[in-house]
Amino acid sequence: MAAIQVYGPRWGRFLVSVYVWFFRGVPIPGLAVCLLFRPFRSVKKILGQLLGEKISLPLFVATLITLGLTSEVYQWRIIRGSVLSLNLGRYNTAMSRASPGSGI
């Protein structure tokens, strides 16, 4: 995602920026309530009707998903910063060493 935000097409950069803005802007308890509990009820209902089963999401799993989504956004920002800190010469050297047929 960090590579898309730095080198991707305009629409990809926009989508990643909106995703990062949302997950960095909303507090973690708010994410847990908004993303995992309220909308998940309708998703559970639809999937339950399609599969004919009752679907449940334990609170611990919901917490792990929320923390994982929030953590990945902050990690993307760190990786994005490290990619942007490379000067052009180091970037070209890294790309030439990692190119197919270079023996690595």
C-alpha angles and dihedrals in degrees: 000000000000090000091051090051092051105032105013131106120283094258091049092050089049094051093047091047092052091048092050092044092052098046094043094044101050118070116244096250089050091052091050092053098039102040106030109029111033102036092036090065092065092042089051091049094050094044091045091054092047096046097032091230138107111251121204133184115203117224091241092056091047089052092050092050092049094048091045094052092048093045094050092055092055091046090052089055091052092049091045090053092050092049091050092049092063114101119225096259094055091044092052091047092051092048093049092050092049096046119117113268094027091112097246 
